Amino acid sequence: WLRNPGPQHEKRTLFGDMVCFLFITPLATISGWLCLRGAVDHLHFSSRLEAVGLIALTVALFTIYLFWTLVSFRYHCRLYNEWRRTNQRVILLIPKSVNVPSNQQSLLGLHSVKRNSKETIV
């Protein structure tokens, strides 16, 4: 799936979301920590309004970050499930030790099948 997830725009979207996730995760973490640290400092200097504002900013930051992560993850899971549903091939191999007459083999479809390189043997 990662080698060929589908149309080119899906590859770009997956790559872009991965880069954003790797960039935004530490940025959101550091920003949230700094906001909470500032809120604690403002509480010590009795600036409660500014402390509440920084806490609200932290909550909003993490809410937006988690919402974006959830939406992006669900979108890519949906694309993967659609790809898996449309690109799944299964070949059933019957052991050669089965004693089945050759005329019944052709009726059962047990004759040798040429395998495509994309198919998976199960």
KOLSEMAR-431975 format. One line per 2 residues: number of its first residue (from 1); their letters; for each residue x, y, z of C-alpha. Coordinates in Angstrom, 1 decimal. Example, Ala and Ser with C-alpha at 12.3 -4.5 7.8 and 13.67 -1.06 7.14 Angstrom:
BEGIN
1 = AS = 12.3/-4.5/7.8  13.7/-1.1/7.1 $
END
This chain:
BEGIN
1 = WL = 0.0/0.0/0.0  2.8/2.4/0.8 $
3 = RN = 4.6/1.7/-2.5  1.4/2.2/-4.5 $
5 = PG = -1.4/3.7/-2.4  -3.4/4.9/-5.5 $
7 = PQ = -3.6/8.1/-7.4  -0.7/10.6/-7.2 $
9 = HE = -2.7/13.1/-5.1  -3.2/10.4/-2.4 $
11 = KR = 0.6/9.9/-2.2  1.1/13.7/-1.8 $
13 = TL = -1.6/13.9/0.8  -0.1/11.0/2.9 $
15 = FG = 3.4/12.5/2.6  2.2/16.0/3.5 $
17 = DM = 0.2/14.8/6.5  3.2/12.8/7.7 $
19 = VC = 5.5/15.8/7.5  2.9/18.0/9.2 $
21 = FL = 2.5/15.5/12.0  6.3/15.2/12.5 $
23 = FI = 6.6/19.0/12.5  3.4/20.0/14.4 $
25 = TP = 3.6/17.4/17.2  6.8/18.8/18.9 $
27 = LA = 5.6/22.3/18.1  2.3/21.8/19.9 $
29 = TI = 3.9/20.0/22.8  6.5/22.8/23.4 $
31 = SG = 3.9/25.5/22.9  1.5/23.9/25.3 $
33 = WL = 4.3/23.5/27.9  5.3/27.1/27.5 $
35 = CL = 1.7/28.3/27.9  1.2/26.2/31.0 $
37 = RG = 4.5/27.4/32.4  3.5/31.0/31.8 $
39 = AV = 0.1/30.4/33.4  1.9/29.1/36.6 $
41 = DH = 4.1/32.1/36.6  1.2/34.5/36.2 $
43 = LH = -0.7/32.8/39.1  2.3/33.5/41.4 $
45 = FS = 2.2/37.2/40.5  -1.6/37.2/41.0 $
47 = SR = -2.5/37.8/37.3  -5.3/35.4/37.3 $
49 = LE = -7.0/36.7/34.1  -3.8/36.2/32.1 $
51 = AV = -3.3/32.7/33.6  -6.8/31.7/32.7 $
53 = GL = -6.2/33.0/29.2  -3.0/31.0/28.8 $
55 = IA = -4.8/27.8/30.1  -7.6/28.4/27.6 $
57 = LT = -5.1/28.9/24.8  -3.4/25.6/25.8 $
59 = VA = -6.7/23.7/25.8  -7.7/25.2/22.4 $
61 = LF = -4.2/24.3/21.0  -4.4/20.7/22.0 $
63 = TI = -8.1/20.3/21.0  -7.3/21.6/17.5 $
65 = YL = -4.2/19.4/17.3  -6.1/16.3/18.4 $
67 = FW = -9.0/17.0/16.0  -6.6/17.4/13.1 $
69 = TL = -4.8/14.2/14.0  -8.0/12.2/14.3 $
71 = VS = -9.5/13.5/11.0  -6.2/12.9/9.1 $
73 = FR = -5.8/9.4/10.6  -9.4/8.4/9.8 $
75 = YH = -9.0/9.8/6.2  -5.9/7.7/5.6 $
77 = CR = -7.5/4.6/7.2  -10.5/4.9/4.9 $
79 = LY = -8.2/5.2/1.9  -6.2/2.1/3.1 $
81 = NE = -9.4/0.1/3.6  -10.7/1.0/0.2 $
83 = WR = -7.4/0.1/-1.4  -7.3/-3.2/0.5 $
85 = RT = -10.9/-4.0/-0.5  -10.1/-3.4/-4.2 $
87 = NQ = -6.6/-4.9/-4.4  -6.8/-8.1/-2.5 $
89 = RV = -6.1/-11.4/-4.3  -6.0/-14.8/-2.6 $
91 = IL = -4.9/-18.1/-4.2  -5.9/-21.3/-2.5 $
93 = LI = -3.2/-24.0/-3.0  -4.3/-27.6/-2.6 $
95 = PK = -1.5/-30.0/-1.6  -0.4/-32.4/-4.4 $
97 = SV = -0.8/-35.4/-2.0  -4.6/-35.2/-2.3 $
99 = NV = -5.8/-38.3/-4.3  -8.2/-36.7/-6.7 $
101 = PS = -8.7/-38.1/-10.2  -7.5/-35.8/-13.0 $
103 = NQ = -11.0/-35.4/-14.4  -12.2/-34.1/-11.0 $
105 = QS = -9.3/-31.8/-10.7  -10.4/-29.9/-13.8 $
107 = LL = -13.9/-29.7/-12.5  -12.7/-28.4/-9.2 $
109 = GL = -10.3/-25.9/-10.9  -7.3/-27.6/-9.4 $
111 = HS = -5.2/-27.4/-12.6  -2.0/-25.4/-12.4 $
113 = VK = -2.6/-21.7/-12.4  -0.1/-19.2/-13.6 $
115 = RN = 0.5/-16.7/-10.8  0.9/-13.0/-11.2 $
117 = SK = 3.7/-11.4/-9.3  1.2/-9.2/-7.4 $
119 = ET = -0.6/-12.2/-6.0  -0.1/-13.5/-2.5 $
121 = IV = 0.1/-17.2/-1.8  -1.9/-18.3/1.2 $
END
